[in-house]
Amino acid sequence: MVFVKRRGLRAMRQFWWWGVGLVIAVCLFCVPTTVAQAHAYLQSSTPEDQSSLDESPKKVVLTFTEMIQNEYPSVIVRDSEGRRVESGKAFINSENDHVVEVGLQDGLPDDVYSAEWRVVSADGHPVSGVISFKVGETTQGFMASSASTASATSSWPSTIVKIILYIGFSLAAGVLLFFLALYRGEVSPKLRQRAVRVLYVGLGLLLIGFLLFLPLQVQIYTGGNGWDFAAMGQLVQRSGIGHLWLVQMVSLLMLMVSLFLIFQKNRIVKLWIWLVPLALFMVLLFAKAMQGHAAGSPDKTIAIPMDFLHLVSASAWVGGIVVLFLLLPKQPEAKVAWNRFSPWAASFVGMIIVSGLLMSVMNLGSMAKLFTTEYGKVILVKVVLFLVMGALGLIHYLYMRQTGKMMSAKTIIAEFGIGLVILGVAAFLTNVQTPPPAPPEAFSQKVATDSGFVSLKIAPAVVGDNTFLVVFTDQDGQVRTDFQKVTLTAVPSGNKKSTEFEAKKNAQNEYAASGLYLNATGRWEIKVHALSKDFSEIDKSFTIKIKQ
């Protein structure tokens, strides 16, 4: 009777922990956080799209919502006859990695011009688009323009490569977890042989995935032949993603050698020696986290660790199920190993919920986009599959606790089969473009002075060109225009170089300055200095935070 009660208490504790996990997940989903655009969007351009200019511009400036990779940015500017008119190659602005520029030839004749651009965003995805503008008087119509769009030429190959990598990660993680935490018995020759076979498959898939990853990235970056070995060499030497690939390849080779030595010298039972391949495997996963959507987040200190935690938990959960089924299909030790795996599985599930939902909130920005966007709908499919797999795992655990028996092999096969499908959906999700960011909100603030009030409005309050409007009022709310000079000074955080400019009075009795460039995210101090005709002065400061 006491034994039955204890089993009942254990079951209640399991349900309680699952309930707590779900409550925490829902709370996290409702917590507002910084939105990360997983693919870059064109935020603004100079000249503006579909704009008409009196004089020929000196350059085309494109500002994006996230960092742009410094390898192979392309901006091609053509006139209405298709002739190229840019001067030199496109480049990333040295003060702001959100901005791509290209110079133009001097004195462009009156015509319509199109700027076709292609860049690679921080997460390694190519995006492209076209803007057009007129110079002078011309009867030519505007050319077709397009917004930022992710290139689909490499989406399916990229998804397939990631599926290969995720399966390889899962098998390797499962073997590491098996010998580190799940199995304590004698390693028979048959068990050793099965473990080696699983590792051959897992490490082989990782090697194939990483070898295919490099030409795929060359194709993404250059838009040309992926098997261009010279371009591969340049990518490895000069690009951040190439450096990460090199780290992964070295780590993978060292992981292979360490596992070979462990099995070759029959050191499997020594627990401490497994910490070496575990550390190398963690390096692999962390480097992978630095290549995905998290790399495009404005808050990488949160996004990258969460992505890493998600990869570790998902790989160990799915891999643990697969490896236990393959290594201990009908052995007496299977029940003990599955019992040991259950608390680990519960921990992995909790970490997947926390990290997955936090990343979803960062990428989506709102609950509504979960149901109205392609990215959100793929997440919903992943969540449903995850809940089904989690429910099967919980039923399996409770059944084993209550009866002391293992469930049928079909149930376990269904569980890890769903896990493999989840890995496929996760790989596909990395190539789905996230929803566009919400339109920026203009900055507006009013502060008191000794003689009245001063108001400052900045629109659109983003990295790039902005319009500054200053309005002065007296104590009675009447607009003051008795100023002979109004100057604004923009001071970025970090003691960087400030910019001073003069605001001129417009027809609405506002002191305006337009076309002024804020070249970085973060906090800016805007100092307003006004000198009246009677030589009295007004000095006020405003603080604005530029997010994108």
C-alpha positions in Angstrom: 0.0 0.0 0.0 2.8 2.4 0.9 4.6 1.4 -2.3 1.5 2.4 -4.4 1.2 5.7 -2.5 4.8 6.5 -3.3 4.3 5.8 -7.0 1.2 8.0 -6.9 3.2 10.8 -5.3 5.9 10.5 -7.9 3.4 10.7 -10.7 1.8 13.8 -9.0 5.3 15.4 -8.8 5.8 14.7 -12.5 2.5 16.3 -13.5 3.3 19.2 -11.2 6.7 19.9 -12.8 5.2 19.7 -16.3 2.5 22.1 -15.2 5.1 24.5 -13.8 7.1 24.3 -17.1 4.0 25.2 -19.1 3.1 28.1 -16.9 6.7 29.4 -17.2 6.6 29.0 -20.9 3.3 30.9 -21.3 4.7 33.7 -19.0 7.9 33.9 -21.1 5.9 34.1 -24.3 4.0 37.1 -22.9 7.2 38.9 -21.8 8.1 41.8 -24.2 11.6 41.6 -25.5 13.8 43.0 -28.2 12.7 41.9 -31.6 15.3 40.4 -33.8 14.9 40.4 -37.6 16.3 37.0 -38.7 16.7 38.3 -42.2 17.7 41.9 -43.0 15.1 44.3 -44.3 15.8 47.5 -46.2 14.9 50.2 -43.7 15.7 53.3 -45.8 17.7 54.5 -48.7 19.3 57.7 -50.0 18.0 58.6 -52.5 14.6 57.3 -51.4 12.8 54.8 -53.5 10.6 56.4 -56.2 12.0 59.9 -55.4 12.7 62.7 -57.8 16.0 64.7 -57.4 17.0 68.1 -58.9 20.7 67.2 -58.9 22.7 64.1 -59.4 23.5 62.3 -56.1 27.0 61.4 -55.3 26.2 58.0 -53.9 23.5 55.5 -53.1 23.2 54.6 -49.3 21.1 51.6 -48.2 20.3 51.2 -44.5 19.2 47.8 -43.2 17.5 46.6 -40.0 20.5 44.4 -39.0 24.2 44.0 -39.5 25.3 43.2 -43.1 28.1 40.7 -43.7 31.2 42.4 -45.0 31.8 39.9 -47.8 30.5 40.5 -51.3 27.9 43.3 -50.9 26.6 44.2 -54.3 24.8 47.4 -55.5 24.5 47.8 -59.3 23.1 51.2 -60.5 21.8 51.4 -64.1 20.2 54.1 -66.2 17.1 53.6 -68.3 19.2 52.0 -71.1 20.8 49.5 -68.8 24.2 51.2 -68.6 26.0 50.9 -65.3 26.7 54.2 -63.6 28.2 53.3 -60.2 31.7 54.3 -59.4 33.7 51.6 -57.6 32.5 48.6 -55.6 29.8 48.6 -52.9 31.1 48.6 -49.3 30.0 48.5 -45.7 30.1 51.8 -43.9 33.0 51.8 -41.5 31.0 53.4 -38.7 27.8 51.4 -39.1 27.6 47.8 -40.3 23.9 48.3 -41.1 24.7 50.5 -44.0 25.9 49.7 -47.6 27.1 52.4 -49.9 28.3 52.7 -53.5 29.6 55.8 -55.2 28.1 57.2 -58.5 29.7 58.8 -61.5 29.8 62.6 -61.5 27.0 64.6 -63.2 24.5 61.9 -64.0 22.3 63.1 -66.9 18.5 63.5 -66.4 17.1 60.0 -66.4 15.5 57.3 -64.3 18.0 55.1 -62.4 17.6 51.7 -60.7 19.8 50.4 -57.9 19.7 46.6 -57.7 21.2 45.4 -54.4 22.1 42.0 -52.9 23.6 41.5 -49.5 24.0 38.8 -46.9 22.5 39.4 -43.5 24.1 38.7 -40.1 22.6 35.2 -40.0 24.0 34.2 -43.3 20.9 34.6 -45.5 21.0 36.5 -48.8 18.5 39.3 -49.4 18.0 41.4 -52.5 15.8 44.1 -53.9 15.6 47.1 -56.3 15.0 50.8 -55.7 14.6 53.5 -58.4 14.9 57.3 -58.5 14.7 60.1 -61.0 17.3 62.8 -61.7 16.2 66.1 -63.3 13.4 66.4 -65.8 12.6 63.2 -67.7 9.6 61.6 -69.3 10.9 58.1 -68.3 8.7 56.3 -65.8 9.9 54.7 -62.6 11.3 51.2 -62.9 9.8 48.3 -61.0 11.0 48.3 -57.4 10.9 45.5 -54.9 11.4 45.3 -51.2 13.8 43.1 -49.3 13.4 39.5 -50.3 15.3 36.4 -49.2 16.8 34.5 -52.0 15.2 31.1 -52.4 17.9 29.6 -54.7 19.7 28.0 -51.7 16.8 27.5 -49.3 16.2 23.8 -50.0 19.9 22.8 -50.2 20.5 24.7 -47.0 17.5 23.0 -45.3 18.8 19.5 -46.4 22.3 20.3 -45.1 20.9 21.4 -41.7 18.8 18.3 -41.4 21.9 16.2 -42.0 23.7 18.3 -39.3 20.9 18.1 -36.8 20.6 14.3 -37.1 24.4 14.0 -36.7 24.3 16.3 -33.7 21.5 14.2 -32.1 23.3 10.8 -32.6 26.6 12.2 -31.2 24.8 13.8 -28.3 22.9 10.6 -27.6 26.1 8.5 -27.4 27.7 11.1 -25.1 24.7 11.2 -22.8 24.5 7.4 -22.8 28.0 6.8 -21.5 28.2 9.9 -19.3 24.9 9.6 -17.4 22.6 6.7 -18.5 24.7 3.5 -18.5 26.7 2.2 -15.6 27.0 -1.5 -16.4 29.7 -3.5 -18.2 30.3 -2.6 -21.8 29.9 -5.9 -23.7 31.5 -6.3 -27.2 28.1 -6.2 -28.8 27.2 -2.9 -27.0 30.5 -1.4 -27.9 30.0 -2.4 -31.6 26.5 -0.9 -31.6 27.8 2.4 -30.1 30.6 2.5 -32.7 28.1 2.1 -35.5 25.9 4.9 -34.2 28.9 7.1 -33.9 30.1 6.3 -37.4 26.7 7.4 -38.7 26.5 10.5 -36.5 30.0 11.7 -37.1 29.8 10.8 -40.8 26.7 12.9 -41.2 28.4 15.8 -39.4 31.4 15.6 -41.7 29.2 15.4 -44.8 27.1 18.4 -43.5 30.1 20.6 -42.8 31.8 19.7 -46.1 28.6 20.7 -48.0 28.1 23.8 -45.9 31.2 25.6 -47.3 30.2 25.5 -51.0 26.7 26.3 -50.1 27.8 29.5 -48.3 30.0 30.4 -51.3 26.9 30.1 -53.5 24.9 32.2 -51.0 27.5 34.9 -50.7 28.5 35.3 -54.3 25.4 34.2 -56.1 27.6 32.1 -58.4 29.2 28.7 -58.5 29.4 27.1 -55.1 32.3 24.9 -56.1 34.6 27.8 -56.8 37.6 26.7 -54.7 39.3 30.1 -54.8 36.1 31.7 -53.4 36.0 29.0 -50.7 39.5 29.9 -49.7 38.7 33.6 -49.5 35.6 32.9 -47.5 37.5 30.8 -44.9 40.3 33.4 -44.7 38.3 36.6 -44.6 34.7 36.0 -43.4 33.3 35.5 -39.9 31.2 32.6 -41.1 34.3 31.0 -42.7 36.3 31.3 -39.5 33.4 29.6 -37.6 33.4 26.8 -40.2 37.1 26.3 -39.7 36.6 26.1 -35.9 33.9 23.5 -36.5 36.0 21.4 -38.8 38.9 21.4 -36.4 36.6 20.6 -33.4 34.9 17.8 -35.4 38.3 16.2 -36.3 39.5 16.4 -32.7 36.1 14.9 -31.6 36.6 12.0 -34.0 40.2 11.4 -32.7 39.1 11.5 -29.1 36.3 9.1 -29.6 38.5 6.8 -31.6 41.0 6.7 -28.7 38.3 6.0 -26.2 36.9 3.0 -28.0 40.3 1.8 -29.4 41.9 1.7 -25.9 38.8 0.3 -24.2 38.5 3.3 -21.9 34.7 3.5 -22.3 34.0 2.9 -18.6 36.2 5.8 -17.4 33.7 8.6 -16.9 36.1 11.5 -16.8 37.6 10.8 -20.2 34.2 11.4 -21.8 34.5 15.1 -20.7 37.0 15.7 -23.6 34.6 14.8 -26.5 31.8 16.5 -24.6 33.8 19.8 -24.5 34.6 19.5 -28.2 31.0 18.7 -29.0 29.8 21.8 -27.1 32.2 23.9 -29.2 30.6 22.5 -32.3 27.1 23.4 -31.1 28.1 26.9 -29.9 29.7 27.7 -33.2 26.5 26.6 -34.9 24.4 28.9 -32.7 26.6 31.8 -33.8 25.7 31.2 -37.5 21.9 31.2 -37.3 19.1 33.6 -36.6 20.6 34.5 -33.3 23.5 36.1 -35.1 21.1 38.7 -36.5 19.7 39.7 -33.1 20.4 43.2 -31.8 21.0 41.5 -28.4 23.3 38.6 -29.2 24.2 38.1 -25.5 20.8 36.7 -25.0 20.0 35.2 -28.4 23.1 33.2 -29.0 23.2 31.4 -25.6 19.4 30.7 -26.0 20.0 29.2 -29.4 22.9 27.2 -28.0 20.8 25.9 -25.1 18.0 25.0 -27.6 20.5 23.0 -29.8 22.0 21.2 -26.8 18.6 20.3 -25.3 17.0 19.2 -28.6 20.0 17.1 -29.7 20.3 15.4 -26.3 16.5 14.7 -26.0 16.0 13.2 -29.5 19.5 11.6 -29.5 18.9 10.0 -26.0 15.7 8.4 -27.2 17.3 7.1 -30.4 20.5 5.8 -28.8 18.7 4.0 -26.0 16.5 2.3 -28.4 19.4 1.3 -30.7 21.9 0.3 -28.0 19.6 -1.4 -25.5 16.7 -2.7 -27.5 15.8 -5.7 -25.3 18.5 -5.9 -22.7 17.6 -6.1 -18.9 19.6 -2.9 -18.3 17.2 -1.0 -20.6 14.6 -0.3 -17.9 17.3 1.2 -15.5 18.7 3.3 -18.4 15.3 4.6 -19.3 14.6 5.4 -15.7 17.8 7.4 -15.6 17.0 9.1 -18.8 13.5 10.3 -17.6 14.7 13.2 -15.4 17.2 14.2 -18.0 14.5 14.2 -20.6 12.2 16.4 -18.3 15.1 18.9 -18.0 15.7 18.9 -21.7 12.0 19.5 -22.3 12.0 22.4 -19.9 15.0 24.0 -21.5 13.6 23.5 -25.0 10.3 25.3 -23.9 12.1 28.2 -22.3 14.7 28.8 -25.0 12.4 28.0 -27.9 9.6 30.3 -26.8 12.0 33.1 -25.9 13.6 33.0 -29.3 10.1 32.9 -30.9 9.1 36.0 -29.1 12.3 37.7 -30.2 11.8 36.8 -33.8 8.0 37.4 -34.0 7.6 40.4 -31.8 3.9 39.7 -31.0 1.5 36.8 -30.4 -0.6 37.7 -33.4 2.2 37.1 -35.8 2.3 33.5 -34.6 -1.0 32.9 -36.5 -0.7 35.4 -39.4 2.8 34.9 -40.7 4.6 31.9 -42.5 7.3 32.0 -39.8 4.7 31.8 -37.0 2.8 29.0 -38.6 5.9 26.9 -39.0 6.6 27.5 -35.3 3.1 26.3 -34.5 3.7 23.1 -36.4 6.9 22.6 -34.5 5.1 23.3 -31.2 2.3 20.7 -32.0 4.9 18.1 -32.9 6.9 18.9 -29.8 3.8 18.5 -27.5 2.9 15.2 -29.1 6.4 13.9 -28.6 6.5 15.3 -25.0 3.2 13.6 -24.2 4.4 10.3 -25.5 7.5 10.6 -23.4 5.5 11.4 -20.3 3.1 8.5 -20.9 6.1 6.2 -21.4 7.7 7.4 -18.2 4.5 7.1 -16.0 3.7 3.7 -17.5 7.1 2.4 -16.6 6.9 3.9 -13.1 3.5 2.4 -12.4 4.0 -1.0 -13.9 7.8 -1.6 -13.9 7.5 -2.6 -17.6 8.7 -1.0 -20.8 6.2 0.1 -23.4 6.1 -1.4 -26.8 8.8 -0.7 -29.3 6.3 0.9 -31.6 5.6 3.7 -29.1 9.3 4.4 -28.7 9.8 4.4 -32.5 6.9 6.8 -32.9 8.5 9.1 -30.2 11.9 9.4 -31.8 10.3 9.4 -35.3 8.4 12.6 -34.3 11.7 13.9 -32.9 13.4 13.5 -36.3 10.5 15.3 -38.0 10.9 18.1 -35.5 14.6 18.4 -36.4 13.5 18.6 -40.1 11.0 21.4 -39.3 13.7 23.2 -37.3 16.0 23.1 -40.2 13.3 24.4 -42.5 12.5 27.2 -40.1 16.0 28.6 -40.3 15.3 29.5 -44.0 11.9 31.0 -43.5 11.9 34.8 -43.5 10.8 36.4 -40.3 8.0 39.0 -40.3 9.0 42.5 -41.2 9.7 44.9 -38.4 7.0 47.3 -37.2 7.3 50.8 -38.6 9.5 53.0 -36.4 7.9 55.4 -34.0 8.9 59.0 -34.2 10.6 60.5 -31.1 8.7 63.4 -29.5 9.4 65.1 -26.2 8.7 68.4 -24.5 10.7 69.9 -21.7 10.4 73.1 -19.6 12.7 76.1 -19.8 13.0 79.3 -17.8 10.8 81.1 -20.3 8.5 78.4 -21.5 8.9 75.1 -23.3 10.9 73.5 -26.0 9.7 70.5 -28.0 11.8 68.2 -30.2 10.5 65.7 -32.7 12.7 63.3 -34.7 11.3 61.2 -37.5 11.5 58.4 -38.3 14.0 58.0 -35.4 16.1 55.2 -37.0 19.6 54.6 -38.2 19.8 56.7 -41.4 18.3 60.0 -42.5 16.1 61.8 -40.1 14.1 65.0 -39.9 14.5 67.2 -36.7 11.8 69.7 -35.7 12.2 72.1 -32.8 9.3 74.2 -31.5 9.6 76.9 -28.8 6.6 78.2 -26.8 6.3 80.7 -24.0 4.5 80.2 -20.7 1.1 80.9 -22.3 1.7 78.3 -25.0 2.3 80.8 -27.8 4.9 79.8 -30.4 8.1 81.8 -30.3 10.0 82.7 -33.5 12.4 85.3 -32.1 15.5 83.3 -32.5 18.4 84.4 -34.7 20.1 81.0 -34.5 19.1 77.4 -33.5 21.7 74.7 -33.5 21.4 71.0 -32.8 24.3 68.7 -31.7 23.9 64.9 -31.9 26.2 63.1 -29.5 26.3 59.3 -29.7 27.1 57.1 -26.7 30.6 55.9 -26.1 32.3 59.3 -26.5 32.2 59.1 -30.3 32.4 62.0 -32.7 29.4 64.4 -32.4 27.7 66.3 -35.2 26.5 69.9 -35.1 24.0 71.4 -37.6 21.7 74.4 -37.8 17.9 74.3 -37.9 16.1 76.8 -40.1 12.6 78.2 -39.5 9.9 76.8 -41.9 6.4 78.0 -42.8 4.9 76.3 -39.7 7.2 78.3 -37.4 9.2 75.2 -36.6 12.9 75.1 -36.7 13.7 72.2 -39.0 16.7 70.3 -40.2 16.3 67.4 -42.6 18.5 64.7 -44.2 20.5 64.4 -41.1 22.2 61.0 -40.5 22.2 59.0 -37.3 24.8 56.4 -38.0 24.5 53.9 -35.2 22.1 52.2 -32.8 22.1 53.0 -29.1 21.6 56.1 -27.0 22.1 59.6 -28.5 22.0 62.9 -26.7 20.5 65.7 -28.8 21.5 69.1 -27.5 19.4 72.1 -28.5 20.9 75.6 -28.4 18.9 78.7 -29.3 20.1 82.3 -29.4 17.3 84.9 -29.4 17.4 88.3 -31.0 17.9 89.9 -27.6 20.9 87.5 -27.0 19.2 85.4 -24.4 20.0 81.6 -24.7 18.1 78.4 -24.3 20.1 75.1 -23.8 18.3 71.8 -23.4 19.3 68.2 -23.9 17.1 65.2 -25.1 18.0 61.5 -24.9 16.8 59.2 -27.6 17.5 55.5 -28.1 17.9 54.4 -31.7 16.9 50.7 -31.9 17.5 49.9 -35.6 
